[in-house]
Amino acid sequence: MIPEWMWIVWLITAAAGFAVLETIALANRRDGDTLSENIRRWLGITPPSLHRRISVPVFVGVLILFVVWFLPHIVFNIL
């Protein structure tokens, strides 16, 4: 069994890692350093590329599916 404190440490570590990287990216003011800018590049949004026709709908679909699963999972203890 995984102790509760390990999940808490993992969440804090993930949030702190994001906060550190995003703060550095915002402080240096260079284009392309933030998470949002990287996601746009990975999905082919900036600069525009042909694979965005597939990558953006897949990304949006995965986010929607995650929320559709996660909310009832947490609120109603389903699955």
Residue pairs with C-beta under 8 A, 6 or more apart in sequence:
18 35
21 35
22 34
22 35
24 33
25 33
25 34
25 35
25 37
26 34
31 37
32 38
32 41
37 46
39 59
40 46
41 47
42 55
43 52
43 55
43 56
43 59
44 50
44 51
44 52
44 55
44 56
45 52
45 56
69 79
72 78
72 79
73 79
